[in-house]
Amino acid sequence: MNGLPDRSNFDTFYKCYSEVFVPAYSDLTGYLLFKPIPILHSIENAFSHVMQCCNPDLNDTLREENIKKANHHLERATLDCYKILFVKIDTNISSIVDDSELRKFAVNVPERDFLTQYFVFKQKIRDIRLKEIQNIGVNLEETIVLYRDAVKIGLKLIETIDDQKITDYKNLKRKEAWQKTVRDFILGVLTGLIASIIYGNWSTIVAFFRNWI
């Protein structure tokens, strides 16, 4: 789907909910494993306006206004889903990109391909933010589609990262750090003992010669 449904009536609102919001919300909660509070607030606000469409005291014009307001909250929630998802994905990928040794160890594709796609991902977000500024108050739907496409690239990058390898790498680094600590401690003790022995012998030699003087 290249765009978002029209907001003219309840049927298109439901289409927006099922085809646009639900996939974004599913991706977000599946990645985070929890439901962000701001998104829940937007869902609650959208639901309140939808229920007003069932209010028998409202005329058709007011009902239409409420369904448009509900759609706006849904669009806002969808955009926030993708923004939150982008930040989390970018944080996780950046931790791999910034550690060249970990990157070689944990990524299941050629390093050049991984970095190329990462730079494409970052460039898309820079372009989107510029577009978002231009679309303030004009076209929220286009911004949603742009963020969605960028997040897809990010999720594909995440799929190339082996979590088990990351765990193994971190365990290896902890083991190496522990071994170095033990090695340095033993070396320090031995150095101290050797210095004490040498200093003790030197004192004995000096005392010996003094007795002969």
VOPAGU-2260 file (C-alpha; in pm, 1 decimal, decimal comma):
REM VOPAGU-2260
SITE   aa  ch    i         X         Y         Z
SITE  MET   A    0       0,0       0,0       0,0
SITE  ASN   A    1     151,2     330,3    -107,0
SITE  GLY   A    2     -84,8     560,3      79,8
SITE  LEU   A    3    -346,5     572,7     353,3
SITE  PRO   A    4    -724,3     535,8     326,3
SITE  ASP   A    5    -950,1     838,1     289,0
SITE  ARG   A    6   -1111,2     962,1     611,6
SITE  SER   A    7   -1459,6    1025,1     476,0
SITE  ASN   A    8   -1660,0     776,3     684,7
SITE  PHE   A    9   -1653,4     502,9     941,4
SITE  ASP   A   10   -1573,2     233,9     683,8
SITE  THR   A   11   -1253,9     408,0     578,1
SITE  PHE   A   12   -1173,3     477,1     943,4
SITE  TYR   A   13   -1190,0     104,4    1010,8
SITE  LYS   A   14    -975,7      38,4     704,6
SITE  CYS   A   15    -718,3     281,8     839,8
SITE  TYR   A   16    -733,8     107,3    1177,0
SITE  SER   A   17    -694,2    -245,3    1039,8
SITE  GLU   A   18    -450,9    -181,9     755,1
SITE  VAL   A   19    -239,8     103,7     889,2
SITE  PHE   A   20    -253,5     130,1    1267,8
SITE  VAL   A   21    -268,4    -238,7    1362,8
SITE  PRO   A   22      46,9    -336,3    1164,3
SITE  ALA   A   23     238,9     -43,7    1316,4
SITE  TYR   A   24     113,2    -121,7    1667,4
SITE  SER   A   25     189,7    -492,8    1624,8
SITE  ASP   A   26     544,9    -419,1    1508,2
SITE  LEU   A   27     600,6    -185,2    1800,9
SITE  THR   A   28     462,5    -406,1    2077,9
SITE  GLY   A   29     624,3    -714,1    1926,1
SITE  TYR   A   30     961,3    -540,5    1932,6
SITE  LEU   A   31     929,4    -375,1    2274,6
SITE  LEU   A   32     723,0    -648,9    2442,6
SITE  PHE   A   33     515,0    -383,2    2617,3
SITE  LYS   A   34     258,4    -117,0    2525,9
SITE  PRO   A   35     383,2     244,9    2546,2
SITE  ILE   A   36     154,5     470,6    2749,5
SITE  PRO   A   37     133,1     754,5    2489,6
SITE  ILE   A   38      -1,3     510,7    2231,3
SITE  LEU   A   39    -262,1     381,6    2474,7
SITE  HIS   A   40    -373,1     739,9    2539,1
SITE  SER   A   41    -418,8     798,2    2166,6
SITE  ILE   A   42    -619,6     475,9    2135,1
SITE  GLU   A   43    -839,6     586,0    2424,3
SITE  ASN   A   44    -896,6     927,2    2266,1
SITE  ALA   A   45    -982,8     771,0    1929,7
SITE  PHE   A   46   -1225,8     531,4    2095,7
SITE  SER   A   47   -1400,1     817,9    2277,1
SITE  HIS   A   48   -1466,1     995,5    1947,3
SITE  VAL   A   49   -1582,8     674,3    1780,1
SITE  MET   A   50   -1835,1     619,9    2057,2
SITE  GLN   A   51   -1967,7     971,5    2001,3
SITE  CYS   A   52   -2067,2     854,1    1654,7
SITE  CYS   A   53   -2317,5     627,5    1830,5
SITE  ASN   A   54   -2459,8     914,9    2034,1
SITE  PRO   A   55   -2826,8     954,3    1928,3
SITE  ASP   A   56   -2822,8    1318,1    2038,0
SITE  LEU   A   57   -2568,7    1416,1    1772,0
SITE  ASN   A   58   -2655,7    1505,1    1414,5
SITE  ASP   A   59   -2473,2    1363,8    1112,4
SITE  THR   A   60   -2240,3    1662,3    1088,3
SITE  LEU   A   61   -2117,2    1621,6    1445,0
SITE  ARG   A   62   -2081,7    1248,1    1400,9
SITE  GLU   A   63   -1872,1    1305,6    1092,1
SITE  GLU   A   64   -1655,1    1552,2    1283,1
SITE  ASN   A   65   -1602,2    1295,6    1557,7
SITE  ILE   A   66   -1499,4    1021,6    1317,6
SITE  LYS   A   67   -1248,8    1262,3    1162,6
SITE  LYS   A   68   -1112,9    1343,6    1509,2
SITE  ALA   A   69   -1092,1     972,9    1587,6
SITE  ASN   A   70    -900,8     920,3    1264,8
SITE  HIS   A   71    -661,1    1200,7    1355,4
SITE  HIS   A   72    -583,8    1036,1    1690,8
SITE  LEU   A   73    -531,3     706,6    1511,7
SITE  GLU   A   74    -294,2     865,8    1262,1
SITE  ARG   A   75    -105,0    1033,4    1544,4
SITE  ALA   A   76     -77,9     700,8    1728,1
SITE  THR   A   77      44,7     529,0    1410,6
SITE  LEU   A   78     312,7     790,5    1353,2
SITE  ASP   A   79     421,7     768,0    1716,8
SITE  CYS   A   80     445,4     388,0    1684,8
SITE  TYR   A   81     690,3     422,3    1398,4
SITE  LYS   A   82     887,5     699,3    1569,0
SITE  ILE   A   83     927,5     500,7    1890,9
SITE  LEU   A   84    1015,1     191,7    1691,2
SITE  PHE   A   85    1275,1     383,5    1491,3
SITE  VAL   A   86    1446,6     515,0    1805,0
SITE  LYS   A   87    1466,2     168,0    1959,8
SITE  ILE   A   88    1589,6       6,3    1638,9
SITE  ASP   A   89    1846,6     280,6    1580,7
SITE  THR   A   90    1976,3     247,5    1938,1
SITE  ASN   A   91    2020,3    -127,8    1902,5
SITE  ILE   A   92    2182,6    -110,8    1560,2
SITE  SER   A   93    2411,7     177,3    1658,9
SITE  SER   A   94    2553,2     -31,2    1944,8
SITE  ILE   A   95    2661,0    -284,9    1681,7
SITE  VAL   A   96    2782,5     -30,5    1426,5
SITE  ASP   A   97    2994,5     153,7    1684,3
SITE  ASP   A   98    3173,6    -165,1    1793,5
SITE  SER   A   99    3369,2    -293,1    1494,0
SITE  GLU   A  100    3476,4    -611,6    1671,2
SITE  LEU   A  101    3121,9    -697,0    1779,3
SITE  ARG   A  102    2996,5    -609,0    1431,1
SITE  LYS   A  103    3225,9    -865,6    1272,8
SITE  PHE   A  104    3125,0   -1124,0    1529,3
SITE  ALA   A  105    2746,1   -1084,5    1548,9
SITE  VAL   A  106    2623,7    -983,3    1202,0
SITE  ASN   A  107    2519,2   -1263,2     964,9
SITE  VAL   A  108    2573,5   -1071,2     640,7
SITE  PRO   A  109    2886,1    -917,7     484,7
SITE  GLU   A  110    2995,5    -619,6     690,2
SITE  ARG   A  111    2993,6    -385,8     389,2
SITE  ASP   A  112    2631,0    -477,9     308,5
SITE  PHE   A  113    2528,5    -423,0     669,6
SITE  LEU   A  114    2690,4     -79,1     689,3
SITE  THR   A  115    2552,4      24,1     350,3
SITE  GLN   A  116    2196,9     -56,4     457,4
SITE  TYR   A  117    2252,1     117,6     790,0
SITE  PHE   A  118    2361,1     437,9     616,9
SITE  VAL   A  119    2055,7     412,3     388,1
SITE  PHE   A  120    1841,6     375,6     701,1
SITE  LYS   A  121    1994,7     684,0     863,4
SITE  GLN   A  122    1970,6     890,6     545,1
SITE  LYS   A  123    1603,0     802,1     506,8
SITE  ILE   A  124    1531,8     929,2     854,1
SITE  ARG   A  125    1714,9    1256,2     785,3
SITE  ASP   A  126    1509,3    1299,8     467,2
SITE  ILE   A  127    1188,2    1214,9     652,8
SITE  ARG   A  128    1250,6    1470,0     924,7
SITE  LEU   A  129    1297,2    1738,1     661,6
SITE  LYS   A  130     977,8    1624,2     489,9
SITE  GLU   A  131     797,0    1613,7     822,7
SITE  ILE   A  132     878,6    1979,1     886,4
SITE  GLN   A  133     740,5    2067,1     544,5
SITE  ASN   A  134     424,0    1862,0     610,3
SITE  ILE   A  135     337,7    2003,2     952,9
SITE  GLY   A  136     -35,4    2061,2     951,9
SITE  VAL   A  137     -55,5    1952,7     587,1
SITE  ASN   A  138      -6,0    1582,5     524,7
SITE  LEU   A  139      40,3    1351,8     822,6
SITE  GLU   A  140     -43,3    1048,3     609,4
SITE  GLU   A  141     258,4    1091,0     382,5
SITE  THR   A  142     487,5    1120,1     683,8
SITE  ILE   A  143     347,5     794,8     825,8
SITE  VAL   A  144     420,3     609,0     503,1
SITE  LEU   A  145     776,9     746,2     493,0
SITE  TYR   A  146     847,5     642,2     853,3
SITE  ARG   A  147     692,6     301,3     788,9
SITE  ASP   A  148     924,0     238,1     493,4
SITE  ALA   A  149    1229,6     347,6     692,2
SITE  VAL   A  150    1136,9     121,7     982,8
SITE  LYS   A  151    1109,3    -172,8     741,9
SITE  ILE   A  152    1474,7    -120,4     650,8
SITE  GLY   A  153    1564,6    -105,9    1018,7
SITE  LEU   A  154    1378,0    -427,9    1096,6
SITE  LYS   A  155    1555,2    -605,2     810,4
SITE  LEU   A  156    1887,2    -493,0     958,7
SITE  ILE   A  157    1781,7    -625,0    1299,0
SITE  GLU   A  158    1710,2    -962,7    1139,7
SITE  THR   A  159    2075,6    -986,6    1030,8
SITE  ILE   A  160    2198,5    -952,6    1390,4
SITE  ASP   A  161    2244,0   -1277,1    1584,5
SITE  ASP   A  162    2142,4   -1219,5    1947,4
SITE  GLN   A  163    2306,4   -1543,5    2059,9
SITE  LYS   A  164    2635,5   -1432,0    1909,8
SITE  ILE   A  165    2604,8   -1102,0    2093,8
SITE  THR   A  166    2552,5   -1291,4    2419,3
SITE  ASP   A  167    2850,9   -1517,8    2345,0
SITE  TYR   A  168    3063,9   -1214,3    2258,3
SITE  LYS   A  169    2975,7   -1033,4    2581,0
SITE  ASN   A  170    3041,7   -1348,5    2785,6
SITE  LEU   A  171    3378,9   -1385,6    2614,6
SITE  LYS   A  172    3466,4   -1022,9    2688,1
SITE  ARG   A  173    3366,4   -1063,5    3053,5
SITE  LYS   A  174    3580,8   -1376,5    3076,1
SITE  GLU   A  175    3876,7   -1197,1    2917,8
SITE  ALA   A  176    3832,4    -901,5    3155,2
SITE  TRP   A  177    3821,1   -1135,8    3455,7
SITE  GLN   A  178    4130,0   -1322,7    3336,4
SITE  LYS   A  179    4315,2    -994,3    3287,2
SITE  THR   A  180    4217,4    -880,5    3637,0
SITE  VAL   A  181    4343,8   -1205,9    3788,6
SITE  ARG   A  182    4660,7   -1192,8    3578,2
SITE  ASP   A  183    4731,2    -832,4    3677,5
SITE  PHE   A  184    4669,3    -916,4    4043,2
SITE  ILE   A  185    4907,2   -1213,7    4036,0
SITE  LEU   A  186    5167,7   -1010,5    3847,6
SITE  GLY   A  187    5137,1    -733,3    4104,3
SITE  VAL   A  188    5183,9    -976,2    4391,7
SITE  LEU   A  189    5484,1   -1141,5    4227,0
SITE  THR   A  190    5639,3    -804,5    4147,1
SITE  GLY   A  191    5598,6    -701,6    4507,6
SITE  LEU   A  192    5753,0   -1023,7    4634,9
SITE  ILE   A  193    6047,1   -1000,9    4396,7
SITE  ALA   A  194    6103,6    -638,8    4490,7
SITE  SER   A  195    6093,3    -730,5    4858,6
SITE  ILE   A  196    6342,7   -1013,6    4806,7
SITE  ILE   A  197    6577,7    -794,7    4606,1
SITE  TYR   A  198    6549,3    -510,8    4855,3
SITE  GLY   A  199    6604,8    -753,4    5144,2
SITE  ASN   A  200    6915,6    -906,8    4985,9
SITE  TRP   A  201    7055,7    -565,5    4900,3
SITE  SER   A  202    7018,2    -458,4    5259,6
SITE  THR   A  203    7201,4    -773,1    5372,5
SITE  ILE   A  204    7488,6    -708,1    5128,7
SITE  VAL   A  205    7517,5    -347,0    5238,4
SITE  ALA   A  206    7521,7    -451,5    5605,5
SITE  PHE   A  207    7789,9    -713,8    5530,7
SITE  PHE   A  208    8027,5    -463,5    5371,8
SITE  ARG   A  209    7968,8    -211,8    5651,3
SITE  ASN   A  210    8086,0    -469,6    5903,0
SITE  TRP   A  211    8414,5    -502,3    5714,0
SITE  ILE   A  212    8479,3    -131,5    5695,4
